[in-house]
Amino acid sequence: MRTLIQAFRTKELRKKILFVFGIIIIYRIGSFIPTPGVDYPAVQKCITTAGNEDFIGLVNLFSGGALLQLSIFALGIMPYITASIVVQLLRVVIPRFEALHKEGQSGEAKLTEYTRYLTIGLAILQSTTILVTARSGALFNGACQSQVIPDSSVWNLVVMVLIMTGGTGLIMWMAELITEKGIGNGMSVLIFTSICSGFLPQLWNIGWGTTGKNGDWTKFGIVVAVLVFILIFVDFVELAQRRIPVQYTRRMIGRKMYGGSSTYLPLKVNMSGVIPPIFASSILAIPTLIAQFGKPEQNWVKWIDENLANTTSVWYIALYSVMIVFFCFFYTSITFNPDETADNMKEYGGFIPGIRAGRATSQYLSYVMNRLNTVGAIYLLFVALIPTVLIMLLKINSKLPFGGTTVLIIAGVGLDTLRQAKAQTEQFQYTGFLLDGDHKEG
């Protein structure tokens, strides 16, 4: 709270915060503007009769409910997220991408350009898929018989695809504006906004109920208590670091002596962030999406509905856990390269006390990262499976307002934004420096 108060007192930061709020308001307004060609009353009727807990529900979560409303921002920020992750993963496969990453700011600008192109391509693909599934009724799990797109002509569908793709491009631009002129990472801020837009109403419905009569305040209290505990626990773990001491030797460059300092290499306990749960839930939801196009009486459709569409089944929990552990190690190996870190330390005259520079340092960093990944995977499993336990114990499947992915995003984005706000606030706080100087002079 002290950071927020100081930020609002500073003119420059106040302008940045109000700018971010303005972008968020525009983003939320666009989430309710229907795409031309959509029967909006029919869409609202379908939303009330269908519940999505699969891949479509996940995408709808990240779009702030805009997907099921088929608005101009129906795709949300998901194409941009997918493109960013794909470009990051391609660094391992394509040497050109890795070379651009090492070039610094100019290389990162080129990778950002590739990310934008891929975002538009994915937006065209995803908007086409969404419109086809909406026209067939699969978007609402087949529970809605209304025709949400009355005009099924090719020209009308092409226009709707272009409008949705343009909406994605506008969201991408707004996210980059927040990063450049506001506070925090723009993509993360928009995701945070989308998730929180439906969070409080769903949480309130547990106690109040949809009609004010079928709620349960005991379950409401349990959910709130568990939510607060998880948020505190996530904040604690996300701030935890394994600090590896690094010593830099003294070097003579020209007539000046450089180096001789001691520092540390901070390694987070959860290096992979929220990516493993997102990847795991997305992959497990794909069979459920495919099964919607099959006949309900077919055996493979029945098996998927019983085991993969049900988040409390043994098969789903087992596969979900295995995938989280796998992606935790896999994604960390992509984002953190021990060989590259060891080479950079050696180049600048740095070494870990008691460890030889070069290959021995790389092996030591790999050993430490494997141990941290093990702890991080257990932590992600704990956070991701708590909602499943609540669903089984309290039987509130359709009302649970948060999942493991949701909590991780809310806590992670909140911490990162507050850290950036605090860092920028300290740039305008000179009182401590002046007092220290006066004290020393006195």
C-alpha positions in Angstrom: 0.0 0.0 0.0 2.9 2.4 0.7 4.2 1.8 -2.8 0.9 2.5 -4.4 0.4 5.7 -2.3 3.9 6.9 -3.2 3.3 6.1 -6.9 0.1 8.2 -7.0 1.8 11.1 -5.3 4.4 11.2 -8.0 3.2 13.0 -11.1 5.1 10.9 -13.7 4.0 7.6 -12.1 0.4 8.8 -11.7 0.3 9.4 -15.4 1.6 5.9 -16.1 -0.9 4.3 -13.8 -3.9 6.3 -15.3 -2.6 5.4 -18.8 -2.7 1.7 -17.9 -6.2 2.0 -16.4 -7.3 3.7 -19.6 -6.0 0.8 -21.7 -7.7 -1.7 -19.4 -11.0 0.1 -19.8 -10.7 0.0 -23.6 -9.8 -3.7 -23.4 -12.8 -4.5 -21.3 -15.2 -2.5 -23.5 -14.0 -4.4 -26.6 -14.7 -7.7 -24.8 -18.4 -6.9 -24.9 -18.7 -5.6 -28.5 -20.1 -8.4 -30.6 -18.5 -9.3 -33.9 -20.7 -8.2 -36.9 -22.6 -11.2 -38.1 -23.2 -12.7 -34.7 -26.7 -13.1 -33.2 -26.0 -11.6 -29.8 -29.2 -12.6 -28.0 -28.7 -16.2 -29.2 -25.1 -16.1 -27.9 -26.2 -14.9 -24.5 -28.8 -17.7 -24.4 -26.1 -20.3 -25.2 -23.7 -19.0 -22.6 -26.4 -19.5 -19.9 -27.1 -23.1 -21.0 -23.5 -24.3 -21.5 -20.6 -24.7 -19.2 -17.0 -25.0 -20.5 -14.4 -26.6 -18.3 -12.1 -27.7 -21.2 -9.7 -26.0 -23.6 -12.4 -23.6 -24.6 -13.0 -22.7 -21.0 -9.2 -22.1 -20.6 -9.1 -19.7 -23.6 -12.3 -18.0 -22.4 -10.6 -17.5 -19.1 -7.7 -15.7 -20.7 -10.0 -13.6 -22.9 -12.0 -12.4 -19.9 -15.2 -14.1 -21.1 -15.0 -12.5 -24.6 -14.5 -15.8 -26.4 -18.0 -17.3 -25.7 -19.6 -13.9 -26.4 -17.9 -14.0 -29.9 -16.8 -10.3 -29.4 -14.2 -8.5 -31.5 -11.7 -9.3 -28.7 -12.8 -13.0 -28.6 -9.2 -14.4 -29.0 -7.9 -12.2 -26.2 -4.2 -12.3 -25.7 -3.8 -16.0 -26.3 -2.4 -15.8 -29.8 0.3 -13.4 -28.6 1.1 -15.7 -25.7 1.4 -18.7 -27.9 3.5 -16.9 -30.5 5.9 -15.7 -27.8 6.3 -19.2 -26.3 6.8 -20.7 -29.8 9.5 -18.2 -30.8 11.2 -18.8 -27.5 11.2 -22.6 -28.0 12.4 -22.2 -31.6 15.6 -20.8 -30.3 16.7 -24.4 -29.6 15.8 -25.6 -33.0 16.7 -22.7 -35.3 20.3 -21.4 -34.8 19.3 -18.1 -36.4 16.9 -17.3 -33.6 19.6 -18.2 -31.0 22.0 -15.9 -32.7 19.5 -13.0 -32.7 18.9 -13.6 -29.0 22.6 -13.2 -28.3 22.8 -9.9 -30.4 21.1 -7.9 -27.7 18.5 -5.2 -28.3 18.6 -5.3 -32.1 18.2 -9.1 -32.1 15.4 -9.0 -29.6 13.6 -6.4 -31.8 13.8 -8.8 -34.7 12.5 -11.6 -32.6 9.6 -9.4 -31.5 8.8 -8.7 -35.2 8.7 -12.4 -35.9 6.4 -12.8 -32.8 4.0 -10.2 -34.2 3.8 -12.0 -37.6 3.2 -15.3 -36.0 0.5 -13.8 -33.7 -1.4 -12.6 -36.8 -1.1 -16.0 -38.4 -2.3 -17.8 -35.3 -5.2 -15.3 -34.9 -6.4 -16.1 -38.4 -6.2 -19.9 -37.7 -7.9 -19.6 -34.2 -10.6 -17.2 -35.3 -11.5 -19.6 -38.2 -11.6 -22.5 -35.8 -13.8 -20.7 -33.3 -16.3 -19.6 -35.9 -16.6 -23.1 -37.3 -17.1 -24.6 -33.9 -19.6 -21.9 -33.0 -21.6 -22.5 -36.2 -21.7 -26.3 -35.4 -22.6 -25.8 -31.8 -19.4 -27.4 -30.5 -18.2 -24.1 -28.9 -20.9 -24.5 -26.3 -20.4 -28.3 -25.8 -23.4 -29.0 -28.0 -25.8 -27.8 -25.2 -27.1 -24.9 -27.4 -29.3 -25.5 -30.4 -29.6 -21.8 -31.4 -28.0 -20.5 -34.6 -25.5 -18.0 -33.3 -24.2 -17.1 -36.8 -27.4 -16.8 -39.1 -25.4 -15.9 -42.2 -23.0 -18.8 -43.0 -21.8 -17.5 -46.3 -18.0 -17.6 -47.0 -17.9 -13.8 -47.4 -19.5 -13.2 -44.0 -17.1 -15.7 -42.3 -14.1 -14.0 -44.0 -15.2 -10.6 -42.7 -15.6 -12.0 -39.2 -12.2 -13.6 -39.3 -10.6 -10.3 -40.4 -12.4 -8.4 -37.6 -11.3 -10.9 -34.9 -7.8 -10.9 -36.2 -7.8 -7.1 -36.2 -9.0 -7.2 -32.6 -6.0 -9.4 -31.7 -3.6 -7.0 -33.4 -5.1 -4.2 -31.4 -4.8 -6.1 -28.2 -1.1 -6.9 -29.0 -0.5 -3.2 -29.7 -2.2 -2.2 -26.4 0.0 -4.7 -24.5 3.1 -3.3 -26.0 2.0 0.3 -25.1 1.5 -0.7 -21.5 5.0 -2.2 -21.4 6.5 0.9 -23.1 4.6 3.7 -21.5 3.0 2.2 -18.4 4.0 0.0 -15.5 4.4 -3.7 -15.7 4.5 -6.2 -18.5 1.6 -5.4 -20.9 0.7 -8.9 -21.8 0.7 -10.0 -18.1 -1.4 -7.0 -17.1 -4.1 -7.8 -19.7 -4.1 -11.5 -18.6 -4.5 -10.4 -15.0 -7.4 -8.1 -16.0 -9.1 -10.9 -17.9 -8.9 -13.4 -15.1 -10.0 -10.9 -12.4 -13.0 -9.7 -14.5 -14.9 -12.9 -13.7 -13.2 -13.9 -10.4 -15.2 -11.9 -7.8 -18.7 -12.6 -9.3 -18.0 -16.3 -9.3 -16.6 -16.2 -5.8 -19.6 -14.3 -4.6 -22.0 -16.8 -6.2 -20.6 -19.6 -4.0 -22.1 -17.9 -0.9 -25.0 -16.0 -2.4 -26.0 -18.4 -5.2 -27.4 -17.5 -8.6 -30.8 -16.7 -7.2 -29.9 -15.7 -3.7 -31.2 -19.0 -2.2 -29.0 -21.8 -3.4 -25.7 -20.5 -2.0 -23.6 -21.9 0.8 -21.7 -19.4 3.0 -19.8 -22.2 4.8 -18.3 -23.3 1.4 -17.7 -19.6 0.6 -15.7 -19.2 3.8 -13.6 -22.3 3.2 -12.8 -21.3 -0.4 -11.8 -17.7 0.7 -9.6 -19.1 3.5 -7.9 -21.6 1.1 -7.5 -18.9 -1.5 -5.8 -16.5 0.9 -3.5 -19.3 2.1 -2.5 -20.2 -1.5 -1.8 -16.6 -2.4 0.5 -16.1 0.6 2.2 -19.4 -0.1 2.7 -18.6 -3.8 4.1 -15.2 -3.0 6.5 -16.7 -0.6 7.8 -19.3 -3.1 7.9 -16.9 -6.1 10.1 -14.6 -4.1 12.4 -17.5 -2.9 15.9 -17.6 -4.5 18.9 -19.8 -4.4 21.8 -17.4 -4.4 25.0 -18.8 -5.8 28.0 -16.7 -4.7 30.2 -15.4 -7.6 33.6 -13.8 -7.3 35.2 -11.6 -10.0 38.9 -11.4 -10.2 40.7 -8.0 -10.5 41.9 -7.1 -14.0 44.1 -4.3 -15.2 42.6 -2.6 -18.3 44.8 0.3 -19.4 45.8 2.2 -16.3 42.8 1.3 -14.3 42.0 -1.8 -12.1 38.6 -3.4 -12.6 36.8 -6.3 -10.8 37.6 -7.8 -7.5 33.9 -7.6 -6.4 31.7 -10.3 -4.9 28.1 -10.8 -6.0 25.7 -13.7 -6.4 23.7 -15.5 -9.2 20.0 -15.5 -8.2 18.1 -18.7 -9.2 14.4 -18.8 -8.6 12.8 -21.9 -7.1 10.1 -21.8 -9.8 12.1 -20.9 -12.9 9.3 -22.1 -15.3 6.6 -19.8 -13.9 3.0 -20.6 -14.9 3.9 -22.2 -18.2 3.8 -25.9 -17.1 0.1 -25.9 -15.8 -1.0 -23.9 -18.9 0.7 -26.4 -21.3 -0.5 -29.4 -19.4 -4.2 -28.3 -19.2 -4.1 -27.2 -22.8 -2.8 -30.5 -24.1 -5.2 -32.5 -22.0 -8.2 -30.4 -23.2 -7.5 -31.1 -26.9 -8.9 -34.7 -26.8 -12.0 -33.3 -25.1 -12.4 -30.7 -27.9 -12.0 -33.4 -30.6 -14.5 -35.7 -28.8 -17.2 -33.0 -29.3 -17.2 -33.7 -33.0 -17.8 -37.5 -32.4 -21.0 -39.3 -31.7 -21.8 -39.6 -27.9 -22.5 -43.4 -28.2 -19.0 -44.2 -29.5 -16.7 -45.9 -27.0 -13.7 -43.5 -27.5 -16.0 -40.5 -26.9 -17.4 -42.0 -23.7 -13.9 -42.8 -22.4 -12.7 -39.2 -23.0 -15.8 -37.8 -21.4 -15.4 -40.0 -18.3 -11.6 -39.7 -17.9 -10.2 -36.6 -19.6 -13.2 -34.2 -19.5 -13.6 -34.9 -15.8 -10.9 -33.0 -13.9 -11.4 -35.2 -10.8 -10.8 -38.6 -12.5 -7.7 -40.7 -11.8 -6.5 -40.6 -15.4 -6.7 -36.8 -15.6 -4.9 -36.2 -12.3 -2.2 -38.6 -13.2 -1.6 -37.3 -16.7 -1.9 -33.7 -15.5 0.8 -34.3 -12.8 3.2 -36.0 -15.2 2.9 -33.2 -17.8 3.5 -30.5 -15.2 6.7 -32.2 -14.0 7.9 -32.7 -17.6 7.2 -29.1 -18.7 8.7 -27.8 -15.5 12.1 -29.4 -16.4 11.7 -28.9 -20.2 10.8 -25.2 -20.1 13.5 -24.4 -17.6 16.1 -26.0 -19.8 15.0 -23.7 -22.6 15.0 -20.5 -20.6 18.2 -21.1 -18.6 21.3 -22.4 -20.3 24.1 -23.4 -17.8 26.7 -23.6 -20.5 26.0 -20.1 -21.7 25.9 -18.7 -18.1 29.2 -20.4 -17.3 30.9 -19.1 -20.5 29.7 -15.5 -19.7 31.1 -15.8 -16.2 34.4 -17.0 -17.5 34.6 -14.3 -20.1 34.2 -11.5 -17.5 36.6 -13.2 -15.0 33.9 -14.6 -12.7 33.9 -17.9 -10.9 32.1 -19.7 -8.1 34.3 -20.2 -5.1 35.5 -23.8 -5.0 34.4 -24.5 -8.5 36.6 -24.4 -11.6 35.5 -22.0 -14.3 34.1 -23.4 -17.5 32.7 -26.9 -17.8 32.8 -27.6 -14.0 30.8 -24.5 -13.4 28.2 -25.5 -16.0 27.9 -29.0 -14.4 27.5 -27.4 -11.0 24.8 -25.1 -12.2 23.0 -28.0 -13.9 23.1 -29.9 -10.6 21.6 -27.0 -8.7 18.9 -26.4 -11.3 17.8 -30.0 -11.2 17.4 -29.8 -7.5 15.5 -26.5 -7.8 13.3 -27.9 -10.6 12.4 -30.9 -8.4 11.2 -28.5 -5.6 9.5 -26.3 -8.2 7.6 -29.2 -9.7 6.4 -30.3 -6.3 5.3 -26.7 -5.6 3.4 -26.4 -8.9 1.7 -29.8 -8.3 0.6 -28.7 -4.9 -0.9 -25.4 -6.1 -2.4 -26.9 -9.3 -4.1 -29.8 -7.5 -5.6 -27.9 -4.6 -8.7 -26.8 -6.7 -9.2 -30.4 -7.7 -9.3 -31.4 -4.0 -11.8 -28.6 -3.2 -14.0 -29.8 -6.1 -14.0 -33.3 -4.7 -14.6 -32.3 -1.1 -17.1 -29.4 -1.5 -18.7 -30.5 -4.8 -18.6 -27.0 -6.3 -17.3 -28.0 -9.7 -19.1 -25.4 -11.8 -18.7 -22.6 -9.1 -15.0 -22.8 -8.2 -13.7 -19.3 -9.2 -10.0 -20.2 -9.3 -7.6 -22.9 -10.4 -3.9 -23.4 -9.9 -3.1 -21.5 -13.1 -5.3 -18.6 -12.0 -3.7 -18.2 -8.6 -0.2 -18.4 -10.1 -1.0 -15.7 -12.6 -2.7 -13.4 -10.1 0.1 -13.7 -7.6 3.0 -13.6 -10.1 1.7 -10.6 -12.1 0.8 -8.7 -8.9 4.2 -9.2 -7.5 6.0 -8.3 -10.7 3.9 -5.1 -11.2 4.4 -4.0 -7.6 8.2 -4.6 -7.9 8.3 -2.4 -11.0 6.2 0.3 -9.4 8.4 0.3 -6.3 11.6 0.5 -8.4 10.2 3.4 -10.4 9.0 5.1 -7.2 12.4 5.0 -5.7 13.8 6.9 -8.7 11.8 9.9 -7.5 12.5 9.6 -3.8 15.6 11.5 -3.0 14.9 12.2 0.7 17.0 9.2 1.9 20.0 10.2 -0.1 19.9 13.8 1.0 19.6 12.9 4.7 22.5 10.4 4.4 24.6 13.1 2.8 23.7 15.7 5.4 24.4 13.2 8.2 27.8 12.4 6.8 28.7 16.1 6.4 27.6 16.8 10.0 
